[in-house]
Amino acid sequence: MNQDSRSAGTVRPGGRTARVRAAVLEATQDELMEHGFHGLVMDHVASRAGVGKTTLYRRWGTTAGLVIDLMKELAEQSAPHANTGTIEGDLRAHAANVLHGITDKRLGPTLEAMITAATCDGGAADALRAFYVRRIDEWAECVDLAIARGELPPGTDGEEVIRAISAPIYYRLLVTREVIDATVAERAALRTLAAARAGAFV
Amino acid sequence: MNQDSRSAGTVRPGGRTARVRAAVLEATQDELMEHGFHGLVMDHVASRAGVGKTTLYRRWGTTAGLVIDLMKELAEQSAPHANTGTIEGDLRAHAANVLHGITDKRLGPTLEAMITAATCDGGAADALRAFYVRRIDEWAECVDLAIARGELPPGTDGEEVIRAISAPIYYRLLVTREVIDATVAERAALRTLAAARAGAFV
């Protein structure tokens, strides 16, 4: 999740359509920061973005539609995996990125909104799955590199390693609602690495 | 999460107040099965439970209030941890219970509703945390027994072991929205066990 925290709305300049989209997605993130997904109101996004309500409804339809488009934009912008030269460094970087994404004052509420929208909207659920599957696939490459370097057993499932590091962090965020800090992230990385070295991901 | 799938509404018979509560909680679970938390409507619960709307609003207030009370009831009913005699058996049983809870046609939608309610209601978030912390605490005892038997290193953090097994299952449920089956659950148990044996939870 190593993404510019002011991600939506700063890239891909273009014609009027692109400018409207950038303004709408930025306003959506602003509103999510302040009110969360359950407090997201189409009319407030329209006025914050300075676009007409008709345009907003015609192009995005619902608040779930806004969040889906935000997910697509964030997926496009997502940064490549770390390449520190060691699997421990790369997996720590992955955990730190997940932590950063969740705790960032702008990206965090966006991710939570994406997850919440997915509980009530099939299109949002599909976009959420696509967003994370893409991130997992990108970072799994670190494991392939580690296998090639002889750091992990051949056949280690990189996607599962990456999921296993994200999972305890999101579990605390969404289920047990416990504190999430650098220690939680680091432990997730090191415990998963211990299991991977023991061959548990082959 | 080894709980009777027809949990709310079948226990603790008592006076009229208890009977009303049982009927309301059962109707709430029925409605959640059919419509999810976002489709939960107070008036529908009242008519399904055969209780007056005034009673329902006075005692539960909102749909989040209904879900909070359901969480409290489920927490009361939660079954003790497994005691199979080996840590592998106990951790597999824990993973199987989590899987059962999520996939049960009655309990699954209830758990999802609890998690969704917690995204928009502080009281629901508190109740959710309390519900899971209690389950984690209960099952952590399996790890203490394993340490006493010499199966795991002294100082292994039982609560973290239990969380680590639940986490990949809930991560797929809520975040990546990928398939959850017995293989996913078993891998969560065995990978966590491998990390625990390697001393990664000390």
Interface residues (C-beta under 8 A of the other chain):
Chain A: G36 F37 H38 E112 I115 T116 A118 T119 C120 A125 L128 R129 Y132 V133 I136 E160 R163 A164 S166 A167 P168 Y170 Y171 R172 L174 V175 T176 R177 E178 R187 L190 R191 T192 A194 A195 R197 A198 G199 A200 F201
Chain B: G36 F37 H38 E112 I115 T116 A118 T119 C120 A125 L128 R129 Y132 V133 I136 E160 R163 A164 S166 A167 P168 Y170 Y171 R172 L174 V175 T176 R177 E178 R187 L190 R191 T192 A194 A195 R197 A198 G199 A200 F201
